[in-house]
Amino acid sequence: MNRRRLLQIGSLGVGSIAITSKLFSSAKKITIGKKPLVVSTWGVGINANKAAWEILRKNGRALDAVEAGVMITEAEQDNCCVGLSAYPDRDGHVTLDASIMDEQGNAGSVAFLERIKHPISVARLVMEKTPHVMLVGSGAQQFAVEQGFALEDDKLSDSAKKAYEDWLKTSQYKPVMNIENSKGQNAFAPHRFANGAFNHDTIGMISLDAQGNLSGSCTTSGLAFKMRGRVGDSPIIGAGLFVDNEVGAAVSTGLGEEVMRVCGSHMVIEAMRHGASPEDACKLTVEKILRRKPSIKTDDIQVGFIAIDKNGNFGGYSIQKGFNYAVCYADDYNTLIDAKHLL
């Protein structure tokens, strides 16, 4: 062993070596999964997958599929969590975050974007037409308008207005997990929970196309009644979304602050690089989050990940019960799967 290699190993630390050894020891025989394939978070993923699949089934590009798929969710008229119909921040404004990443490692994102219907499409243009990865706030809006996006009315949807008026009575801020767990059936009907709190969530989508290329997308309005200017993990490359065409793709959902603190989606990919299956890689990452929060209560936070590998295998895992994800790989196969969970 030469000196350079010895120093490289030494820089990892005992903990890192132990983790890497665990991953290698748990490596499974490579299996060939499904291709093309699209996987997305929560019950809303069923409809989103349909739009993505129309592209994939015609041998289209995964990047086009993950953009078209989540656009369906962004356009929904009664959606608490994604798009302009979503619940606002504590000042009464809807602000949107989104990111997208292709098979070549190119990425684009927007954050704190207002009055634009499809932030995922703006994120793609940031990737394709600028030298940057992320634009935020008024600058992101200005770029969107310059690219031909219309400035939409900033009026709250009826459901968002009702929820906001109810929240103002107490102004209590405590995220509640698993608002999306009704498996697509009337997923956004409840506006109020037992403790008076509300929650938002995300649609994340990852895809493997017929050519064997991967892409991913993520779009959200963030936590309900957040501080103005708050940005979660969804537009952060390596936190809410990461794609490595040699390995796989991963996306997160849940409390973004916890995902950002461990660079969650990147951690999932690295676990797969070292031999973990998509499901095991997601599990290892939520275990890491829990190790940071040893006194966590069962009703405190939810974080979930989904992942696919280069061979078309997929999986998901979450901290708490209630997270599910939609999988589509054939004209007659688009179904919701309840993720395994730690608690």
HELIX and SHEET records of a PDB file:
HELIX    1   1 ARG A    3  SER A   25  1                                  23    
HELIX    2   2 GLY A   45  LEU A   56  1                                  12    
HELIX    3   3 ALA A   62  GLU A   74  1                                  13    
HELIX    4   4 PRO A  119  LYS A  129  1                                  11    
HELIX    5   5 GLY A  137  GLU A  146  1                                  10    
HELIX    6   6 ASP A  158  LEU A  168  1                                  11    
HELIX    7   7 GLY A  256  VAL A  262  1                                   7    
HELIX    8   8 GLY A  264  ARG A  273  1                                  10    
HELIX    9   9 PRO A  278  ARG A  292  1                                  15    
SHEET    1   A 8 MET A 134  VAL A 136  0                                        
SHEET    2   A 8 ALA A 107  LEU A 113  1                                        
SHEET    3   A 8 LEU A  96  MET A 101 -1                                        
SHEET    4   A 8 LEU A 214  THR A 220 -1                                        
SHEET    5   A 8 THR A 202  LEU A 208 -1                                        
SHEET    6   A 8 LEU A  37  THR A  41 -1                                        
SHEET    7   A 8 ASN A 324  ALA A 330 -1                                        
SHEET    8   A 8 TYR A 333  ASP A 338 -1                                        
SHEET    1   B 5 LEU A 241  ASP A 244  0                                        
SHEET    2   B 5 GLY A 248  GLY A 254 -1                                        
SHEET    3   B 5 VAL A 303  ASP A 309 -1                                        
SHEET    4   B 5 PHE A 314  SER A 318 -1                                        
SHEET    5   B 5 LYS A 340  HIS A 341  1                                        
END                                                                             
